[in-house]
Amino acid sequence: MQRLQTRAQFQAVLAGATVARTAHFALHRCPLDAPAGAESLFGSARDVWVGAMVPKRWARRAVTRNAIKRQIYTVSALAEASLPPAAHVVRLRAGFDRKQFVSATSDKLKAAVRAELQQLLQRAQAVRP
C-alpha cells in the first residue's frame, strides 16, 4: 500500500467519484489509468494508494486528528487485499460528538472510528471500478 503525499495526488482523487459514505466518513476513488496525467502522479505500479483527510473543522485537537489518521491507515492496510488497484482518499466529513467521546484518544473513540471505517470499506467493495 502506498500513501498519497502531494496536493496534486489528493486533488486528482477528490475529483474522482465518491464510492462510499458513512455517518462520519466518505471514500473517494480514482482509477490509476483514468485521468490524463495519473500515470505521472501515481507511477506505473498497480498498487493501492491511500490518503487521509481529517480537517480541523471536524476534529479540533491535533491528537484527535492524528489518532483518526492512524486508524484510517491501519484499517486500510488490513483491507488492502480487498481494495482494487486505485487511489483512495478517506475524508472525515462530520465530527464525532465531544460529549460522547470526551478524551481525544480514548479507546471508545478509536473503536467507533475503526468500526465505521470497516463499514466504509465494506461498502466500497460492493462498488467495483
N, C-alpha and C positions, 0 to 999 in steps of 0.2 A: 504494500500500500504506500502510495506517495502522498505527500501533503501539499496542498496548494500554498504558494508563498507570495506570489506577486499580485498586485492590484489588477493587472490585466487578466490573469487567470480567474480571479473571483468575478470580475465583470463579465467575462465570457460565459461562465457557468450561470450566473444570475440572469443573463439574457436568455438562457435556455428555459426549458419547461419546469414547472413545479410538479413533481410527480407524486408527492405525498404530503399530508398535513396531519398534525395532531393539535391538541389544545394549545401547546406552547411552541411547537417546532414546525418548520417547513423544510422539505428536502427538494433542492433544485438539482437537475441533471443536465449535462451537456455531453452528447456523444463526442468522442475524440476525433471523429472524422467529419463531423457535420459542418461547423462554421469554417469559413476561409481563415487560415492562419492558426487553426487549432493545433496543427502539426508542430508549428514552431513554439506555441505556448506550452504544450504538454509533452513534446518529444515524440519519438516514433514508437515508444514502448506501448504495449497494450495493457497498461496497468489500471488499477483502480486508484483514482485520485480523490482525496477527501479534504475539505476545508470546513472550518467552523467560524460562524459569525455570531458573536454574542454582544449585542450593542449595550452600551452603558445605559441607554434609555430603559432597558428591561432588567438589567442586573447592575445595580448601582455600585456595589462593592467589588473591587478587583478580585478579591479572594473568591467571591461567588462566580464571577465570570471565568476565572481560571479553573475552578472546580468543574463547571459545566463543560468547558472545552476539553478537559481531561476525560470526562465521561463520554463526550462525543467521539473522541479519537479511540478510546478503548472499546466502546461498543462497535464502532465501525471496523476496527481491526478484527474483532471476533466474527463479524458478519461479512468479512471481505470475500469469502468464497461464494457467497450468495449474491453479491453485487456484480452487475455487468461491468465490463471494462469501459469506464466513462469517468468524467469528472463530476463530483458531487459536492454540494455545499449544504451543510445543515445550518439553518438560520433560526435563532431564537426569535419568536415573533410575539411573545407575550411574557410578562413577568410572573414569577412564582410569588404567591402571597407571603409577605414577610411576617404576617401574624401567625400563619400556619408553620412556616419554616423560619424560626427566629434566628438560629445560628446560620452563618453564611456557608459553613462546610459541614452541616450536620449529616449524620448517616441517613436520616429520614429524607432530606433533600436529595442526596446522592441516589438513594433507592428510587425516588419518584422520577428523577431525571433519567436514570438508567431504564426504568420500565417504559417510560414514554418513548425513549429513543429506540428501544427494541420494537415497540409497536410501530413506530415510524418506518423503520427499515423493513418490517414485515409487509406493510402496505406498499412500500416501494418495490418489493419483489414481485408483487402482482402486476405491476406496470413495467413491462419489459420494453426496452427501446426498439 
